[in-house]
Amino acid sequence: MVMTKLLKLLLICVMLFIFSAPCVTEEPINDEQQGEFSELINQLSSNELKTREESQNKLLAFGEKLITEYQNQKGDRSQSQIKLFAEALSNACRSEDAEIKNRANQIRKYFYFLTYHKIVFSSNRDGKYQIYIMNADGSDTRKLTNDQSHSVTPKCDPNGKKIAFRSSMGNFYIMDIDGKNKEQLAEYKNASIDNFIWSPDGTKFAFTLKQDGVWHLYVMDADGKNKKQLTKHTDKAFIETFSWSPEGTKVVFDCEIDYATNAQMHREIYIIDVNGKNLKKLTETRADSPGPVWSPDGKKIVFFSDREGKYNIYVMNADGSDQKRLSENNAENDLPCWSPDGKKIAFVSVLSDNANIYVMDADGNNQQSLTKNDLNNWEPSWSPDGKQIIFVSGLSMPHKIYILDTNKKNLKRLTIDEADNNWPAWCPSSAFDISFLFKDE
């Protein structure tokens, strides 16, 4: 007990020293906030379990507030506060008092979890497909859902705070990145959400709804409100892929109007405003042209087309003009994806009987294969910093998730179990600029 009291006193002294240190701005740390934070650290070693848990929860809320403030304002003051917060936790983690050390470590691990890029995916390792999340190196895998039905196709919002996913029952859900606060946004008894994507600012969804053999394109707010149908085809229409414009005002999509009567797919590419107006057809080839994806600068749209006999990658201006073929090899019908800076395009190409991941410059030059094996590799996705690509590999189930540096180095298998692991997607850090503050020393 004497040792605990001495450690409490030491922690308070450390806190007073930290908060009295010069900040990177002239604005001082709020005195009331300083005192409250010192007391919360002190309470981590309380004899009362309830007091320790309340202190931990308040510290979590305190840190989240600081990170949100920094993310929104990018101010030096916020960064200095977060640094003090991290330093205080580091001191507490080095404490010889087990309670203080354990609680502080839990808090720091949580923020370490928040401040690094993650990969979310679906796996049937526990019987049904459920949503999981892991670090970019495959460590610290966490199960986020435990639903009665299969949960698939998870996708993080652009801010790295929310995950949306579909269930095998046709329902649509959203939850926090740690699996908490799950909400059902949509439920359909005679229809199902087939695909969905977040808007660039994370405030809306675009999604396709399949009902009676017809696919329609919708948008709605991220809280499930203000649902609006964009397409109004009366025939057996099929819509597979779509992409938001970077400013979030338009959606480009592929559509096969007479899907039910065609023996061969003839998808054309369209563009429409998110209010349902100004529908425009961008391709007119009577070929199959799926997979349109907007470039990060909004000037180009990349897509597949078999207009010359085999699927290859093409690019056009956002208004449909100047359509050019980019790829030299037979490209598989899998979404091409732009690098975050818009300078490169990753895609899947089929040579012999296998599919491999390729990368080329945005103008089609310097095409090179990132993977060379006898398996099928698909679903390439760039990391938020553009330095790595994750992808799925396997000739048949079970599928595995891999990561590879874009310089073709450091290939690593991320899922080591023998279950089927699929639909990987990046979750950007909610505060990646300050992640170094929470690293272990």
Secondary structure, DSSP 8 states (H G I E B T S, - for coil): -HHHHHHHHHHHHHHHHHHHS--SSSS---HHHHHHHHHHHHHTT-S-HHHHHHHHHHHHHHHHHHHHHHHHH--HHHHHHHHHHHHHHHHHHT-S-HHHHHHHHHHHHHHHHHTS-EEEEEE-TTSS-EEEEEETTS-S-EE----SS-EEEEEE-TTSSEEEEEETTS-EEEEETTS-S-EEEE--SS-EEEEEEE-TTSSEEEEEEEETTEEEEEEEETTS-S-EE-----S--B---EEE-TTSSEEEEEEBTTTTT-SS---EEEEEETTS---EE---SSS-----EE-TTSSEEEEEE-TTSS-EEEEEETTS-S-EE--SS-B-SS--EE-TTSSEEEEEEEETTEEEEEEEETTS-S-EES--SSS-EEEEEE-TTSSEEEEEE-SSSS-EEEEEETTS---EE---SSS-EEEEEEE--TTGGGGGGGS--
